């Protein structure tokens, strides 16, 4: 039995937006036997561009039921059925989030008609619902409305089921997920894996950890492993997985840090060495015997923690040259001019003479410190605040004088009178180069909730 679903929403993020319309068609494999469709009051404003796309206005949903008022009906309709949608993860994630806010865990097996169409109907220029239905001659009465799109998905699913029967491939989804799994692995346990950020562990039949991974969506990532036929190594690992466990982290940053620590500590069979980063060159700083702050660059090979990381030798040299020009620094003391005497710039009057002893360390270091301040972690002590594992919790990553000090979780209600609760929640951990790469890369490419200096 299938529950073919489509929703309309106030936007694209399940965590930030809400459902405005839902349609469900119950299908027995031959025909539709029940249907349900309703507008839903999202309890927030519908943006103009969404109204332009769907035609659903704030006035239309004003007297519509709120999600909790139709939640029981949705549970009853979909219970024991395969959840079918075009780009199923989108619809499914919104519905799961709505139920999560009600304190209920909504879980159904999924069938995505996009993935199935690519498998059974190869060669189409686009697999969006509109373009695919146009190619196949499926009429959509009410595009970008839940009922119209859901009914079109029903017709597409019927075509796919017929094609599947012609190819005699049976249930592709079921075969793909259960083939060649270890007999001791409980399939019912897989269904309990949450669709949230965290790390996961795979164990062999003797209880040894054979793999540690992280994901923003644990359920999706684990199922990807269990259906992975892309390499002999992947299939070998899959056949050895006799048990699975997981730990929620709330923030993907915590998942990355925990994954790195666990791989180093447990050295699982199928985890390769810490994934190599593209940042193979670093800028380092030290104070020499004469008291001058100096910079140097080198290939990142040991556990020494660089100020910053770069993808190539040319890029790191360019950064040092920019610092020399901007802060009036010395070529020699920035590692760009090897000599026992003064640097070239000193010889042509462009350097103040730190390399020849003509400028005192105290004067030179004022400018060198300004250059050091460019680097995010240099000398700073701060907390990185991000999402926790539930609505009343946040996570904190602690940086002390530019070095990773640990992480933890605190209750948002405990921070009204200062940072004591955040300091107290931190579980101490050692800094290393991989941790620095993870944190700096994450801050460069992701938005966290807050940075708090202390």
C-alpha positions as CSV (number, residue, x, y, z in Angstrom):
1,X,0.0,0.0,0.0
2,X,1.2,3.5,-0.9
3,X,0.5,6.9,0.5
4,X,1.2,9.4,-2.3
5,X,1.9,12.8,-0.7
6,X,2.5,16.4,-1.8
7,X,2.7,19.5,0.3
8,X,3.0,23.3,-0.2
9,X,5.0,25.3,2.2
10,X,6.0,28.9,3.2
11,X,9.6,28.3,2.1
12,X,12.3,25.8,1.6
13,X,13.7,25.0,5.1
14,X,11.8,22.5,7.3
15,X,13.3,24.0,10.4
16,X,12.2,27.6,9.6
17,X,9.1,27.2,7.4
18,X,5.7,25.6,7.7
19,X,3.2,23.6,5.6
20,X,0.3,25.5,3.9
21,X,-1.4,22.6,2.1
22,X,-1.2,18.8,2.1
23,X,-2.8,16.1,-0.2
24,X,-2.6,12.3,0.4
25,X,-3.8,9.7,-2.1
26,X,-3.9,6.1,-0.7
27,X,-3.1,3.6,-3.5
28,X,-3.3,-0.2,-3.3
29,X,-0.9,-0.8,-6.2
30,X,-3.8,-0.8,-8.7
31,X,-5.9,2.3,-8.0
32,X,-6.6,5.1,-5.6
33,X,-8.8,3.9,-2.7
34,X,-8.9,7.0,-0.5
35,X,-7.9,10.6,-0.6
36,X,-7.4,13.6,1.7
37,X,-6.6,17.2,0.9
38,X,-6.7,20.4,2.9
39,X,-5.2,23.8,3.3
40,X,-3.3,24.3,6.5
41,X,-2.9,27.5,8.5
42,X,0.9,27.8,8.9
43,X,0.5,30.3,11.7
44,X,2.8,32.7,9.9
45,X,2.9,35.0,6.9
46,X,3.1,33.4,3.4
47,X,5.8,35.3,1.4
48,X,4.7,37.1,-1.7
49,X,6.9,35.0,-4.0
50,X,5.3,31.8,-2.5
51,X,1.8,33.1,-3.2
52,X,2.9,34.0,-6.8
53,X,4.1,30.4,-7.2
54,X,1.2,28.5,-5.5
55,X,-1.7,30.9,-5.5
56,X,-2.1,30.2,-1.8
57,X,-2.8,33.5,0.1
58,X,-2.9,34.4,3.7
59,X,-6.6,34.9,3.4
60,X,-7.1,31.4,2.0
61,X,-5.5,29.7,5.1
62,X,-6.8,32.1,7.7
63,X,-9.7,29.7,8.7
64,X,-7.9,26.5,7.6
65,X,-7.1,23.9,10.3
66,X,-3.6,24.1,11.9
67,X,-1.3,21.1,11.5
68,X,-2.0,19.6,14.9
69,X,-5.7,19.5,14.0
70,X,-5.1,17.2,11.0
71,X,-2.1,15.3,12.5
72,X,-4.1,12.3,13.7
73,X,-5.7,11.9,10.2
74,X,-2.2,12.0,8.6
75,X,-0.9,9.3,11.0
76,X,-3.9,7.1,10.4
77,X,-3.8,7.5,6.6
78,X,-0.1,6.7,6.2
79,X,0.2,4.0,8.9
80,X,1.7,0.8,7.4
81,X,2.1,2.4,4.0
82,X,5.1,3.4,1.8
83,X,5.4,7.2,1.8
84,X,5.6,8.2,-1.9
85,X,6.5,11.7,-3.3
86,X,8.4,13.4,-6.0
87,X,11.6,14.5,-4.3
88,X,10.3,12.6,-1.2
89,X,12.9,14.0,1.2
90,X,11.5,17.5,0.9
91,X,7.9,16.5,1.7
92,X,8.9,13.9,4.3
93,X,11.3,16.3,6.2
94,X,8.6,19.0,6.5
95,X,6.0,16.5,7.8
96,X,8.5,15.0,10.2
97,X,9.4,18.5,11.5
98,X,5.7,19.4,12.0
99,X,5.2,16.2,14.0
100,X,8.5,16.8,15.9
101,X,7.2,20.1,17.1
102,X,4.2,18.1,18.5
103,X,6.5,15.7,20.3
104,X,5.8,12.8,17.9
105,X,8.2,10.8,15.8
106,X,6.8,10.3,12.3
107,X,8.6,7.5,10.4
108,X,7.5,5.8,7.2
109,X,9.4,3.9,4.5
110,X,10.1,6.2,1.5
111,X,9.8,5.8,-2.2
112,X,11.1,8.8,-4.3
113,X,9.6,8.9,-7.8
114,X,12.5,11.0,-8.9
115,X,15.0,8.3,-8.1
116,X,12.8,5.6,-9.4
117,X,12.2,7.5,-12.6
118,X,15.9,7.9,-13.2
119,X,16.3,4.1,-12.7
120,X,13.4,3.0,-14.9
121,X,13.0,5.8,-17.3
122,X,16.5,6.9,-18.3
123,X,17.3,9.6,-20.8
124,X,15.0,12.4,-19.9
125,X,16.4,16.0,-20.0
126,X,14.8,16.8,-16.7
127,X,13.2,14.8,-13.9
128,X,11.3,17.6,-12.3
129,X,7.6,16.7,-11.9
130,X,6.5,19.3,-14.5
131,X,9.0,18.4,-17.2
132,X,8.8,14.7,-16.7
133,X,5.0,14.7,-16.8
134,X,5.1,16.8,-20.0
135,X,7.5,14.2,-21.6
136,X,5.2,11.3,-20.5
137,X,1.9,13.0,-21.4
138,X,0.7,13.2,-17.9
139,X,-1.6,16.1,-17.4
140,X,-1.3,18.2,-14.2
141,X,-4.5,19.9,-13.1
142,X,-3.3,22.4,-10.6
143,X,0.5,22.7,-10.8
144,X,2.1,23.8,-7.5
145,X,-1.0,22.9,-5.6
146,X,-0.8,19.8,-3.3
147,X,-3.8,17.9,-4.8
148,X,-2.8,18.6,-8.4
149,X,0.9,17.6,-7.9
150,X,0.0,14.6,-5.8
151,X,-2.4,13.2,-8.4
152,X,0.2,13.7,-11.1
153,X,2.6,11.8,-8.9
154,X,0.0,9.0,-8.5
155,X,-0.2,8.7,-12.3
156,X,3.6,8.7,-12.6
157,X,3.9,6.0,-9.9
158,X,1.4,3.8,-11.7
159,X,3.5,4.1,-14.9
160,X,6.6,3.3,-12.9
161,X,5.0,0.3,-11.3
162,X,4.0,-1.0,-14.7
163,X,7.5,-0.5,-16.0
164,X,8.9,-2.3,-13.0
165,X,6.6,-5.3,-13.6
166,X,7.7,-5.3,-17.3
167,X,11.3,-5.5,-16.3
168,X,10.5,-8.1,-13.7
169,X,12.7,-6.4,-11.2
170,X,10.2,-6.6,-8.3
171,X,10.4,-4.0,-5.5
172,X,13.6,-2.2,-6.3
173,X,13.7,-0.2,-3.1
174,X,13.2,-3.3,-0.9
175,X,15.8,-5.4,-2.7
176,X,18.4,-2.6,-2.7
177,X,18.2,-2.0,1.0
178,X,18.2,-5.5,2.3
179,X,20.5,-7.3,-0.1
180,X,23.7,-8.8,1.3
181,X,23.3,-7.4,4.8
182,X,24.7,-9.3,7.8
183,X,22.0,-11.7,9.2
184,X,22.6,-10.4,12.7
185,X,21.7,-6.8,11.7
186,X,18.2,-5.9,13.0
187,X,16.4,-4.1,10.2
188,X,13.8,-2.7,12.7
189,X,16.7,-0.8,14.4
190,X,17.5,1.0,11.1
191,X,14.0,2.5,11.1
192,X,14.7,4.1,14.5
193,X,17.7,6.1,13.3
194,X,16.8,9.8,13.5
195,X,17.0,12.2,10.6
196,X,19.2,14.6,12.6
197,X,22.9,15.5,12.8
198,X,25.2,13.2,14.7
199,X,27.8,10.4,14.4
200,X,27.2,6.7,13.8
201,X,29.1,3.5,14.6
202,X,29.2,0.3,12.6
203,X,30.1,-2.9,14.5
204,X,31.1,-6.4,13.3
205,X,29.7,-9.6,14.8
206,X,32.2,-9.6,17.6
207,X,31.3,-6.1,18.7
208,X,34.4,-4.3,17.3
209,X,33.9,-0.9,15.7
210,X,34.6,-1.1,12.0
211,X,33.5,2.4,10.9
212,X,32.7,5.8,12.4
213,X,31.0,8.5,10.3
214,X,29.1,11.7,10.7
215,X,26.1,13.2,8.9
216,X,23.6,16.0,9.0
217,X,21.0,13.3,8.5
218,X,21.9,10.0,10.2
219,X,19.0,8.0,8.8
220,X,19.8,9.0,5.2
221,X,23.6,8.4,5.5
222,X,23.3,5.0,7.2
223,X,20.8,3.8,4.6
224,X,23.2,5.0,1.8
225,X,25.9,2.8,3.3
226,X,23.5,-0.2,3.4
227,X,22.7,0.2,-0.3
228,X,26.2,1.1,-1.5
229,X,27.3,-1.0,-4.4
230,X,29.9,1.4,-5.8
231,X,33.0,-0.4,-4.7
232,X,34.1,-3.8,-3.5
233,X,35.3,-2.1,-0.2
234,X,31.9,-0.6,0.4
235,X,30.2,-3.9,-0.2
236,X,32.7,-5.7,2.0
237,X,32.0,-3.3,4.9
238,X,28.2,-3.5,4.4
239,X,28.3,-7.3,4.6
240,X,30.2,-7.1,8.0
241,X,27.8,-4.6,9.7
242,X,26.1,-6.6,12.5
243,X,25.0,-3.7,14.6
244,X,24.7,0.1,14.5
245,X,24.7,2.8,17.1
246,X,24.5,6.6,16.9
247,X,24.9,9.7,18.9
248,X,23.0,13.0,18.2
249,X,25.1,16.1,18.2
250,X,22.6,18.9,17.2
251,X,25.3,20.8,15.4
252,X,27.2,19.4,12.4
253,X,30.4,21.1,13.8
254,X,30.2,18.9,16.9
255,X,29.6,15.9,14.7
256,X,32.8,16.7,12.8
257,X,34.9,17.2,15.9
258,X,33.5,14.0,17.6
259,X,34.1,12.0,14.4
260,X,37.7,13.1,14.2
261,X,38.4,12.3,17.8
262,X,36.7,8.9,17.6
263,X,38.6,7.9,14.4
264,X,41.9,8.8,16.1
265,X,41.0,7.0,19.3
266,X,39.4,3.8,17.9
267,X,41.1,3.5,14.5
268,X,38.3,1.5,12.9
269,X,39.1,-0.9,10.1
270,X,37.2,0.8,7.4
271,X,38.1,4.4,8.3
272,X,41.0,5.6,6.2
273,X,43.5,8.0,7.8
274,X,42.0,11.4,8.6
275,X,40.6,12.7,5.4
276,X,43.2,14.8,3.6
277,X,42.3,18.4,3.2
278,X,43.0,20.5,0.2
279,X,44.8,23.0,2.5
280,X,48.3,21.6,2.5
281,X,50.3,24.8,3.2
282,X,50.3,26.9,6.4
283,X,51.6,30.2,7.8
284,X,53.3,29.8,11.2
285,X,54.5,32.4,13.7
286,X,57.2,32.4,16.4
287,X,59.4,34.8,18.3
288,X,63.1,34.5,17.5
289,X,66.1,34.9,20.0
290,X,66.3,38.6,19.4
291,X,62.6,39.1,20.3
292,X,61.2,39.7,16.8
293,X,57.8,38.2,15.9
294,X,58.5,36.2,12.7
295,X,56.4,34.4,10.1
296,X,57.2,31.4,8.0
297,X,55.4,29.1,5.6
298,X,55.7,25.4,5.0
299,X,54.0,22.3,4.0
300,X,51.6,21.0,6.6
301,X,53.1,17.7,7.8
302,X,53.1,17.5,11.6
303,X,50.8,18.4,14.4
304,X,52.0,22.0,14.7
305,X,49.0,24.3,14.4
306,X,49.2,27.0,11.6
307,X,47.8,30.4,11.8
308,X,46.1,29.9,8.5
309,X,45.9,27.2,5.8
310,X,46.2,27.5,2.0
311,X,45.8,25.2,-1.0
312,X,49.1,26.0,-2.7
313,X,52.6,27.4,-2.2
314,X,51.7,30.3,-4.5
315,X,48.7,31.3,-2.4
316,X,50.5,31.2,0.9
317,X,53.4,33.3,-0.5
318,X,50.9,35.8,-1.9
319,X,49.3,36.2,1.5
320,X,52.7,36.9,3.1
321,X,53.6,39.4,0.4
322,X,50.2,41.2,1.1
323,X,51.1,41.3,4.8
324,X,54.5,42.7,4.1
325,X,53.0,45.5,2.0
326,X,50.1,46.3,4.2
327,X,51.9,46.2,7.6
328,X,55.4,47.3,6.4
329,X,56.9,44.0,7.5
330,X,60.3,42.6,6.7
331,X,60.8,40.1,3.9
332,X,63.3,38.1,5.8
333,X,61.3,38.0,9.0
334,X,58.3,36.8,6.9
335,X,60.2,33.9,5.5
336,X,60.3,35.2,1.9
337,X,64.0,36.2,1.7
338,X,66.7,33.8,2.9
339,X,69.9,35.6,3.7
340,X,72.4,36.0,6.6
341,X,72.3,39.8,6.1
342,X,69.5,42.4,5.4
343,X,66.6,41.6,3.2
344,X,66.3,43.0,-0.4
345,X,63.8,45.5,0.7
346,X,66.2,46.9,3.3
347,X,68.8,47.3,0.6
348,X,66.5,49.4,-1.5
349,X,65.1,51.4,1.4
350,X,61.7,49.7,1.7
351,X,62.3,47.9,5.0
352,X,62.8,49.7,8.3
353,X,65.7,47.4,9.3
354,X,64.4,44.7,11.7
355,X,66.5,42.3,9.6
356,X,69.7,44.3,10.2
357,X,69.0,45.3,13.8
358,X,68.3,48.9,12.9
359,X,64.6,48.7,14.1
360,X,64.0,47.5,17.7
361,X,61.7,44.5,18.3
362,X,59.2,46.6,20.3
363,X,58.6,48.9,17.3
364,X,58.5,46.1,14.7
365,X,56.3,43.8,16.8
366,X,53.6,46.5,17.0
367,X,53.0,46.0,13.2
368,X,53.5,42.2,13.4
369,X,50.8,42.0,16.0
370,X,48.4,43.9,13.8
371,X,49.1,41.2,11.1
372,X,48.5,38.5,13.6
373,X,45.1,39.9,14.4
374,X,44.0,39.1,10.9
375,X,43.9,35.4,11.7
376,X,40.6,34.4,13.4
377,X,42.0,32.4,16.3
378,X,45.2,34.3,17.0
379,X,45.2,35.2,20.7
380,X,41.4,35.2,20.9
381,X,39.3,33.4,23.5
382,X,35.7,32.8,22.5
383,X,32.8,30.4,22.3
384,X,31.2,29.2,19.1
385,X,27.5,28.7,19.9
386,X,25.4,26.5,17.6
387,X,22.3,24.3,17.7
388,X,21.8,21.8,20.5
389,X,20.1,18.4,20.5
390,X,16.7,19.8,21.4
391,X,14.9,23.2,21.5
392,X,16.0,24.1,25.0
393,X,19.7,23.3,24.4
394,X,22.7,24.9,22.6
395,X,26.2,23.6,22.0
396,X,29.4,25.5,22.7
397,X,32.9,25.0,21.3
398,X,35.5,26.7,23.5
399,X,38.6,28.4,22.0
400,X,41.2,29.7,24.5
401,X,44.0,31.9,23.2
402,X,43.5,30.6,19.7
403,X,43.5,26.9,20.7
404,X,40.6,24.5,20.9
405,X,39.8,23.7,24.5
406,X,36.7,21.4,24.3
407,X,32.9,21.5,23.7
408,X,29.7,20.8,25.6
409,X,26.0,21.5,25.8
410,X,24.1,23.9,28.0
411,X,20.4,24.8,28.7
412,X,19.4,28.1,27.2
413,X,17.6,29.0,30.4
414,X,20.8,28.8,32.5
415,X,22.7,31.7,30.8
416,X,20.7,34.7,32.0
417,X,23.4,35.9,34.4
418,X,26.6,35.5,32.4
419,X,28.7,32.8,30.8
420,X,29.2,30.5,33.9
421,X,26.8,27.9,32.5
422,X,28.7,27.8,29.2
423,X,32.1,27.5,30.9
424,X,30.9,24.8,33.2
425,X,29.4,22.6,30.4
426,X,32.7,22.3,28.5
427,X,34.2,18.9,28.3
428,X,38.0,19.4,27.9
429,X,39.6,18.0,24.8
430,X,43.1,18.3,23.2
431,X,43.8,20.6,20.3
432,X,45.5,19.3,17.1
433,X,46.0,20.3,13.5
434,X,43.0,18.3,12.2
435,X,40.7,20.0,14.8
436,X,42.0,23.4,13.7
437,X,41.3,22.6,10.1
438,X,37.8,21.4,10.9
439,X,36.9,24.5,13.0
440,X,38.4,27.1,10.7
441,X,36.9,25.4,7.6
442,X,33.5,25.2,9.2
443,X,33.5,28.9,10.3
444,X,34.6,29.9,6.8
445,X,31.8,27.9,5.0
446,X,28.9,27.8,7.5
447,X,26.9,30.2,9.6
448,X,26.8,29.4,13.3
449,X,24.3,30.9,15.7
450,X,26.7,33.1,17.6
451,X,30.3,33.9,18.5
452,X,30.9,35.1,22.1
453,X,34.3,36.5,23.1
454,X,35.4,36.2,26.8
